[in-house]
Amino acid sequence: MLKTFIHNDWQEVLGPEFEKPYYTELHNFLKNEYKTQYIHPDMYHIYEAFEWTPFSKVKVVILGQDPYHGPNQAHGLSFSVLPGVAIPPSLRNIYKELYSDLGIKPVNHGYLEKWAKQGVLMLNSVLTVRNGQAFSHQGKGWEKLTDEAIKKLSERPMPVVFILWGAAARKKAALIDRKKNIIIESPHPSPLSANRGFFGSRPFSKTNAALEALGETPIDWQLPEKVELTEK
């Protein structure tokens, strides 16, 4: 019987992965990590990106690397933080570009639920991390699972807009059928690289233009001024 980790159509898409030896190794590794280390996000929110944006509803993918590694930041979506948490520098730069691109003024929080619920899958390549230790769970098996998710989206009849920021994300373009899907790429919004081509790249208007060309409803990128934590 297949293990159930995701409670929508992603479970059927990724279910075979959960039965493979690499995932068993990953699962055992994580059980020990959560017992002995401070891990982000908490174990009940590892698959939040998939939970909030079902496979059949994905219009856009924003690909990140691994979760924020500070206390109370990560909750399972790339670039997003929980209500009440300070907005990280990369997300501040995303907001600056959003304002420059579409005139949408930044809000005072970093909770991106509204984007996810419209079909924006905010997926990290690695879904867990030790507190204060960036990239500490790389190479443990997560990349195989998330690469499979990207491949399955690329193969889906309805095209997807993939937003790839930074060198690590851009390498994932090799998994995507460019003839069918749309890839929008630029340097990463991190303060270390945003001035090298992220600012001025206009990913939000480009995404909406691509969606409209596909006959899809564009994303309303305007976030609400006030947010509350959503519980499943």
Disulfide bonds with the S-S distance in Angstrom:
none
